[in-house]
Amino acid sequence: MLDTVFIYSCGDVMKKELPAKYYLAHFRELIEFVTSKCMHLLEPKHSEFISKINQLDEQSQCMLARVYSRKPYLVQAQSLNYEEITSPHQAIYTLKTAGILYEPNAQHYKQLIAHLTKPMLVELLSNYSEQVSFKKSAAKGELVTIACQFFSERADDLAPLYSQYVINNREDYYEYFEFLFAGRLSSGDVNHQNRFVMRDLGLTATREGHSESLSRFNTLAEAQSNYVLNRYRLAFKNIGKTAGNTKDEIFDDKTPYTELSHLVLAQPAHGAQAHDIKNKLLVRLYKQLKNTDSELAFSLLEGCTDYAEAQEIQIREQYRLGNKAWVKAQLEQIIENPLTDDLLYFADDFLMRKFNKQTRSRLSTMLADTQCVLEIDEIYRGDVEQGVNEYYSAKGLTVFNTENTLWQSLFGLVFWHELFIESPYPPCNEFDIYPQVLQLGNFYEAQSTQIDARLKSCSTNQALLNLVCKHAAQYFEQPNGLFRWRSNLLEPLEALILNSPLEALIAHLTAMSKHYLQLKDGYPDLMVINNGQVHFEEVKAPGDKLRRNQLTTIDNLKNVGFTVHIAAVKWFVDPNRIYSVVDIETTGGLKGGNRVTEIGIVKVQHGKVIDTWTTLINPQRHIPSFITKLTGISDGMVYNAPVFADIAQPLLDKLAGSIFVAHNVNFDYGFIKKECEVAGHFFKMPKMCTVVESRRAFKGLKSYSLGNLSAHFNLNLTSHHRALADATATAELLLLIQNSETLTQ
């Protein structure tokens, strides 16, 4: 059979058939990569396996490629029928004879049972109905448990089933080859096959033509250390998931986190990447075990090497346990020699609050003490940055929404050659679009001479801008992993470069080259140009908090000479504002194929309800029975109702000039926007979510569902899950929120 891929484009579905030997071509491409670039990373068993593959005929190679493209550990032989394989049984026989594939046996009975469908399990157990008790209506998981217990002493009885399957043993050798190519493992579909498919369909950009294939590891020890730790990371992710898709050899199901912890602690980490994986995995395991095995959990933290998060957790836990002298000594040591700026801020703040009796953290203090308080119309509650943007624009200032994109694109364009062309750690293959040297965290260490020379060549602001424009033109649309190419990419960069002190730009680019992982994000939301001077604004709406990575980046910008404001927003409420409180009922929860069946609107102004409106809508599709049971709306009720296209314009007229309010607003807003698009109408309006606002106004409630809030505040919810009734209750909730805000101002 041909492999068919469906591509969705502009609402149309295009069907593309892949070539018959498509999987074989990529199978060979991977083997060629391993044999040409990674022989120094192979053990004798790997080389022997490749030798066996090379001796196979094409049909057998096709079959092996197909088996390895499957996800399950057991593959039913009769399902392996493909157009390019004229004799599948012969190909499987050849692979078995060569010792590459083999059938399951009694030791695989658990995997086999877990692989069976529920009807197959029922049929299997029915053959032993006099010896085992079960209910045909039981869930599959329960049937699997019963079958595993029953066949534990008679696994040989399953021999007729064993012969119908082959073991997908890609984990034995082939998975390691994939890892050498991709640099990571995935719990989903096969890594390299996915990548090739997306590349060849034009759905994923690669650096094809701009990079050559290289080995990503220098030594066998480094490669295997990274591979094993990646397997442990994948095992951690898969704990608790249904068995049957893997050999499940890593640990016993009874104590998976404990066993995995000992394995990770014992695993050597060779190279920076392996150390990073091990550190992160140890911390994740600590979080799983801290409440059940504190001794092992703390040993996991102690097993971390130069890892800031582990140090912070240790300090917090030791302080909680009363070891204050140890904590103070550790904090002072960190301040003297911090691993990262982020850890330094933590240590300094923790020392001040716990030992010097400072009541607020620096993050809270910065936000509370800001002198930049802006009154912004509440219609921007859902897009506060845009509200501040328009506030400054109305004053005649030039404003750009920049956040991380501005600095990442500047960094990438300035250092393009050093990152992608002249790097001692170039991309290992066309799929590696993110610079490896940044992942390793040693960009400046490895290329300080080139970096310093590059920045020295930018002796004026215009020279820096010329370099950025030159690289943008020369490498336009080449994937890079740092920023996305856009038609207006250069506009904010030009404004930044021409309106900033050159010394500040060079100093911050230098800091980014030295500490990219710390300074790649956390940048202020807006860049404002006022009389030829740049300053940045980090916008915070009521209830928002300043994050520590933002503090790190803001401090770095300030230290090199930039002006950064924390813009605290205070909502301005137009007393004449009209709020359209909306609720909809639908045929299902997802916008894809579901439609609206009912709309209810309650309009509120000056703290009072001024209008209500509701209508049933014919969704032009069947209403599922469970939806009818939930809402009471049936096919018969909407049979003579208008379709959405008929009420679209009246609906838009009714909503015009108001704020769209709903409980979980993105659900209602998203459905109406989709319905309007289908009907040929543009829909966009300011919106407010009463779930979000309730959490801010009424902190500490157990639930913020409309039903629970209605019960808590005695709202008028007479017929839950009918549109007008829910909209009425939500309107009452909105008034409570507004009253609470008035009282706190």
N, C-alpha and C positions, 0 to 999 in steps of 0.2 A: 504494500500500500504506500501511497505517497504521503509525505508529511505536509500538512496544511497549516498555514499560519494566517490568522485573521489580524489585519491592521486597521485600526480605527482612525479615520482622518476626516475632520470637518463634518462629523455626523454620518459619514458613509462608511461602509464596511467593504474593504478590499480583501480578496482571498489570494494568497500567494502560495504556490506549491514549491517546496524545496526540491532540489535535485535528488535523484534516487540514492546516490552514494554520498550524500551530504555528510552524514555522520562519520563515514569512513575517512573522508577527506580531513576532517578536523581531528579525528583520532590519530591519523598519521602526522598531522601538523604538530600535535602535542608530543608524540614520540620523537619526531625529528628535533624538536626543541630540546628535549631531555638529552638525546644522544649527542647533539652538537654543542650544547652549552653547559650541561650539568653532569657530565660523567664523573667529575671529581666529587660529586655529592651522592653517588650511588654506592650501595653495598654490593657484594658479589651476587646476592639473591636478586637484586634489581636488574643487574646486567644479564643474568641468566633468563629472567622473565622477558626482557626485551629481545633476547636472542630467540626465544620460543615464538614470540610474536612475529618476528621477521621471517621465520620459517613457515608461517602459515600461508595457505592459499588465500586469495582475495575474498572468497565467499566466507571463510572462517573469520577473517579479520573484520568483515562487515558485521558478522554476527556478534563478535566480541564487543565491537563498538556500540552495537545496539543494546546489548546486555548492560554494559557499563553506563549507558545513558539512562537506564531505569533507576528509580529511587528505591524500591523495596529490596530487602536483603534476599528474598526468595522471588524468583521470576518463573511464572508458569510457562513451560516449554511451548505449549500450543499457542501462546500469545505472541510468539516470536516469528511472525510471518510478515515479511517485507518484500516489496517489489524487487529490490536489488539482490535478494537471496533466493536463488532458484530452488535450492534444496536445503531448507532449514534444519531438517533432522540430520542430514549428513554433516552440516557445519557444526552443529552441537556435538555430534559424535567425534568429530575431528578435535574440537576443543577439549573434550573430556580425555581423549586418547593422549593429547599433548600435555595433560596435567595442568591445564589452565582453568577449566571449569570442572565442577563436579556436582554430583547430586547431594542433597541433604540426607542425613541418616538419623538414627535414633537420638543422637546428642542434640539435634536441632528441632526436637519435637515442639518445644515452646514457641520458637519462631514460626514454625509451620502452622500451629494452631492459631496464633495471633494473626497470621496472614489470611486465614480463611474468612469468607464472608459469613454473615449470620445464617443465611439459608444453608450454607455448606456445613456450618457447625451443628445446626439442628439435625441435618441429615446424618452427620457423623455420629452424634450422640444417640440418635434414634436407633442406630444399629446395636446399641448396648443398653436399650431401655430397661431391661430387666436387672441391670447391674448398676446403673447410675440414674439418679433422680434429677430432673431438671424441668423447667417450664419453657415451652416454645416461645412464650411471650416475653421471656427475660431479655434484658439488654445484652448486647454483644459482649460487653466487658464481663458480665456475670457468666455468660456461657464459656468464654475463654478461660476464666478461673476454674470453672467446673471441669472443663476438658483437660486442662493442664494437670489438675490434681488426679483425675482418673487415669490419664495415660502416663503418669510419672513412673508407674511400675510396669507398664506394658507399651512402651514407646515403639517396640518393634511391630505392633499391630498396624502402625501407620505406614508400613513399607509401601503399599500400593500408592499412597499419596506422595511419598518421597520421590518416587520415580517420575512423577509428573512435573517436577520442578528442577531448576538449576539454581545454584547459589551465586548470587551477585557478589563476587569476592573482590570488588574494586578496592575495598579498604586494605587488602593485603599488599598491593603494590601500586596500582593505578592511582589511587587517591594521593599517594605521596608525589607522583609525577604531576598531578593537577596542582598540588600545593606548591611545588617548585615553580610552576608556571604562574599561578595566581597570587601566591603569597599568603593565602588564607583559605580556610575551609568554610563551607556553608551548610546549614541544616536543610536548605531547600534543594532545588534541583542542582544538577552537577555544574560546578563553577564554569569550567572552560566551555562547555557546550552552550550554556546560557550566553556567555560573552560572545561567542562566535555567531550565534543566531542573531542577537541584537545588532552586532556589527554588520552582518551581511544584509540585514533587512534595512539598514540605514537608520535604525532607531537609537543607536548609541554611537556617539562620536568617539573615535580613537585617534591616536597619534600615528596612524598608518602613514608611512612615507617620511615621518619625521623622527623616527627612533628605530634602533635595531634591537633584536632580542639579545638579552644578556642574562647571565646568572645573577640571582638576587642574593646569593649567599657565597661566602668565601670558602668555608670549610664544611666537611661532612658533619662535624659536631654542631656547628651553628645551625645548619639546615635541619638536622634531626631534633635538636632542642626546640626550635621554633615549631616544627611539625607536631611534636608530642604535646607541647603546651597548647597549640591550637586545637588538638584533639580533646584535651582536657577542658578547654573553654567551651567547645561544642558539647561535650558531655554534660557540663554544668547547665548549659542552656536547655538540654533535652531531658534533664531529670524530671520525672513525673509524667512525661509524655508516653503515649501508648507504645508498647514494645512491638517488635516485629519488623522494623525497618532497618535494624542494624544487628550486628553480631551480639551486641550488649555484653562485651567482654570486659569493659573497663572497671565496673564495680558491681557489688551485690546490691540488689534493689532495697534491702532492709535498711542499710545505713549509707546511702550514696554520698551525702555531703561529707561524712566522716572519712570514708575511704578515699574519696577524691581529694580531700585535704591532705592526707598523708602522701598521696601520689604526687601532688603538686609541690609539697614541701621537699620531697626527695628528688625532684627533677632538676638537674642543673640547667641554668639559663646561660647560654652563650650568645653574646651580642646584645646590643641595646634593645632591639625589638623583642627578643625573648625576655629580657628583664622587665620590660614594660608589660608584656602579656602576663607574666608570672605575678608581678606586683598587683595588677588590677584583679586578677583571678583570686589571689589570696585575700584581698579586701572583700570581694564579693562573697567568698566562702565564710569569712569572718562574720559578715552580716547575717548569714544563714544560721550560724552556730552560736552566736554570742549569748542567746537565751537558753540554750540547751547544753552546751559544753564550753563553758567560759575558759577553761584551761587551754583546750585546743584552740579556741578562737584567738586568745592572746598570743599563742605561739605562731599563729598565722600572720599576725601583725609584725611580730618579731622577725618573721622570715622575709619580710619586704626589704628591699635594698634601695636606699635613697629615694623614698616615695613619700611625697608630701602628704597625701591623703591619709596614709597609714600613721604618720607622725601626729597629725591632727586628731585622729580617732584615739590613739593611745593617750594623748594628753587629756582629752575630754573624759575618757574612761578612768584614768588614774585620779583625776581631780574628783570625779564622782565617788571613787573609793576612798577618798580622804588622803591620798599621797601628795599633799600640797608641796612639800619641800622638793620632791622629785619633779613635780610639774613645773615649779618655778625655775628650777635649774635647767630643765629642758627648754622652757620658753626663752630664757636668757641666752642659751646656746644657739637657738634658732635665730634670734635677733642678731647675734654676733656673726653667724654664718648660715644664712637661710638658703634652702634649696631653690625656692622660687619667691617672687615678690608676693604671690598670693599667700604662701605660708608665712611670710614675714608679717603681712597685714593681720593674719589670724593671731600670730604670737603676740604682736604688739597690742592688739585689741584685747585679747584674753588676759594678758598680764595687767593691763590697765583696769579692766572691769572686775577681775577676781581678786587681785592683790592690792590695787590702788583705789578701790571703791568707786570707780567711775561707773555711773548708772546706765549710760547709753553706749552702744557700740559706735564706732566711727562712721559706719554706714548710715545708721539712724541719725547721727548728729549732722552729717553732711546734708541729708535730706531735710531735716527739721530746721537747720540754720540757714538754708539757702535764702538769698536776698532776691532771687528771681521768681516771683510769684505772678502767674499770668491768669487773667480771667478769660476763659474760653467758653464759647457757647456750647451747651450740653448736647447739641446735635452731633458733636464730634466724639461722643462717648465711645463709639466703636472704632474711632480712628483719631486718637488724640494727637498723634504726630502731625497729621494733616491739618488739624485745627490750629496748632502752633505755627505750622508753616504759613497758613493763610493769615494768621495774626500778624506775623512779621512782614509778609508780602504786602498787606494793606498799609503798612507803614513805609513802603517804598524800598524795603530791603530785598536783597536777592537771597533766596533760600533753596537749599537742596536737601532732599531726604537721602541721607548717605549711609548711616550706620556702619556696618563692617565693609560693605562693598567698596567704598571710597579708598580705604587704605589697602585692602587686599589687591585691588586692581592696580593701584600705584606701585605697590611692592612688586607685583608680578611683572609689570611692564618695565620697570627700571632694571630688574635683575633677570630678565628673560634669558639672556645668554648664560648666566651663571647657574640658573635653575634647570634649564632644559638642553643646552647645547654644550657648554664647557664644564659641566659638573663632573666631579669624580664619582658621583653616584647617579648616573643617568637613569631614566626610566628603563625598566627591565624588558618591557615589551610595549606594543602599541596600546595596550589597555591601561597601562600605568600613566594616568594623566596627572596625578598628584605628585609633585616632586619628592622623590625618595629622600633627598637630603633634608627636607623639612620634617619628614616623618621621623628621621633619625635624630633630629634636634641638634645637628652639628654643622649647620650651614656656614656660619661665620668661622668656626674653628677650622673647617676644611678648606675654605676659600677666602680667607681674610684679605689676602693680597689683591685678588681680583675685585672683591667687594669694595675695598678702600679705593682702588684705582677707578672703579666705575663711578663712585660718588665724587671723587676728586675731579673727574672730567665734567661734572655738572657745576661749573664755577659760577653760573648765574641762574636765575630763575628761568630765563628763556632757554638756556642750554638744557636744563632739566626737562622743560616742556618739549623741546625739540626731540630729546631722547625718547620720551614717552610716546610722542606722535609717530616717530620713526618706527618704533617697535610695534605700535598698534597697527600701522599700515602694513608692516612686513609680515606680521604673524596673525593677522586678523582671522578670527574664527578657528584658529587652532585650539583644540581642547587643552586645558591647563590645570583644572582642579582647584584653582584659586578664585576665579571670577568668571562670570558669564559675559560673553560679548554682547553688546547692545549698540544700537545706532547712535545713542547719545552718551556713550561711555566717556568720551573725552571732555564733555561739557563741564561736569563738576571737577574733573581733574585739572582742567585749565584754570578754573576759578580758584581752586586750592593753591596751585603752584604760583600763580601770578599775584595772589593776594596774601601770601604767607611769608614770613621771614625765611630766607634760604637756609640759615643755620638751623632753624627749628625743623624744617623738612629733612635735611640731611641727618640731623641727630636722631630723629625718630625712625627714619629708614635704617640707620645703623642699629638702633635698639631692636627693631623688628628682625634684622638679620641675625642678631645674637640670641634673641629670645622669642622666636616666631610663635612657638606653641603657647606662650603666655600672652602674646600681643596680637594674636590673629583675630580676636573678637572682643566684645565689650565696648565697642566704640560708640560715641554719642549718636543720637538719632539724626540730628540736623546739623548742617553747616550753614552759617549765616554770614553774608558779606555786607558790611556796613562801612561806607566811605573808604573802600579799598582795604579794609581790615577783616580778617577771618576770625570768627569765634565759633565754638561748637556748643550745642545744646543737647543735654540728656533730658528727655521729657518724661516726667512722672505724673500720672494721673492720681487722684485721691485713692489711697490704698495700695499703690504700687511701692515696691521696695527697690533699693539700690543693691545690685549684686556685687559680690567681691571681685569677679573678673572685670566688672565695669570700673570699680575703684582702681584696680591695677592699671588699666589702660588710661583712665582719666588722669591718674597721677603721672604716668609717663608722658602724656601729652603736655601737661602743665610744666613738668620738669624741663622739657626742652624748649618751652617758650610759647606754647599755645594757650589761648584763653578758653576755658571750658566752664559753662554754667550748668547748674542743675535747675531745670525749669520746672517748678512745682505748679501744677495746674489746679486752679480753683474753678469749678463749674459755674458759669453764668446761666441762670434760668430766665428765659424770656417769659414774663408773666402772661403773655397772650399765646404762648405755645400750645399747639394742639397735639395730643398724643393719640395715635390710632393703635389701640390694643387689639392684636390680631390672634386668632387661633384657627387652625385648620385641622381637618380630619382627612386621612388619606387611605389608599388601599394597601399601604405597607410603609415600612420605615425608611427605605432607600429611594433616592430620587430617580435612579436609573430607569426602571420600568413601571414605577408606581405613579399614581395620579391623585389629585385632590378630589375629595368627595363632598366637602363642606367647608365654608368659610364663615367666620363670625367676627365682627368688628365692633368694638366699643370705643367711641371717641370721647376723650377727656380734655377739658379745658377749665382753667381757674379752679381746679380741684373738684370739678363736677362732671358727671356724664352728660354729654350734650347730644349724643346720637348713638343709635345702635343699628346694625345691619347684618343680615345673615342670608345665606342661600345654600341650598344643596346644589351639587354639581355632578353631572353625568361624567364619570371618569373614562367612559368608552372602553371599559374592560371589567372583568368580573371582580367583585369584591369578595375576598376570601372569607370563609365562615368565621375564622377566629377574629377577623376585623369586625364583622357584623356583631359577634358576641361582645366585643369590647365597646363598640361605639353605638350599636343599635341601628346602624345605617346598612340597609340591604340593597340588593340590585333593584328590587321593586320600587324602593323609595326614590331612587335616582333615575328611574327609567324615563320620566318625562321632564327631568330637570335640565337646565341649559348646560351645554358644554362650556369649558373654560373660555374658549375663544369668544363666546357670546357675551360673557360678563367681564372680559379683560379690561376694556376701556372704561366701563362704569366703575370697576374696582380701582383703576389707576386714578380716576377723577376723585373718588372718595378719599383716597390716601394722600392726594397731592397736598403739599405744604405742611405735612405733619411729620412726626417721628414715628417710625414703625416700632412697636413694642410687642414683645412676646416672651413667654416663659420658655427658655431655651430657643432664643430668637433665630439662630442659624438654621434650625429645622424649618420653621414656618417661612422665613425669608427665602431660604434656598429653594423650597418647593414652589413658592409663588414666582420667584425669578425664573425658574426653569419653565414653568407653565407659560409665563409671559413670552419667553424666548420662542417656545413652540408656536405660540399664537402670533408671533411676529411683532411683539412689543418690547421696547427697551425698559428695563426696570432697575432703578437704583434710587435709594433713599436712605437717610440717616436711620440708624436702628439702635435699640436699647434692649438689653436682656434683663429680665426681672430675676433670673436665677443669679446672675453675677451681682446685680445690685442688692439682692436680698442677702447674699453672703457678706457684702460690705456693711450693710445697714444693721443686720441682725446676726451678729457673730455667735458661734457656739451652738447653733441648732444641729440636731442629729441628721436632719434631712431637709433638703430645699426643694423637694418635689412639690408640685402645685397642690396635690392632695394633702400632704403633710402640713404645708404652710396654711392651707385653708382651715384645717382642723386646729392648728396652733393659734391662729388669729381670728378664728370664727368667721371666715369669709363665706360669701354667698355662693357656694358651689353646689348647685341643686342637681345637676345631671352631668357628672364628670364624663369627659370624652365626647361631649357634644360641643361644637365649635363656639356657639354664643355663650353657653354656660361657662366654659373654660375662659373665654375672653372676659366675661363679666367678673369672675373671681380674680383674674389677673389684673384687671383695671382697679379693683379694690386694693390689691397688693401694691400696685404702683402708687396709689395715693398714700398708703402707709409708709412706703419708702420715701416719698417726697416729704411727708410730715416729719419723718425721723431726721432727714437732712436739714430741714428748717430749724429743728430744735438744737442740732449740734453746731450750727453756724454761729 
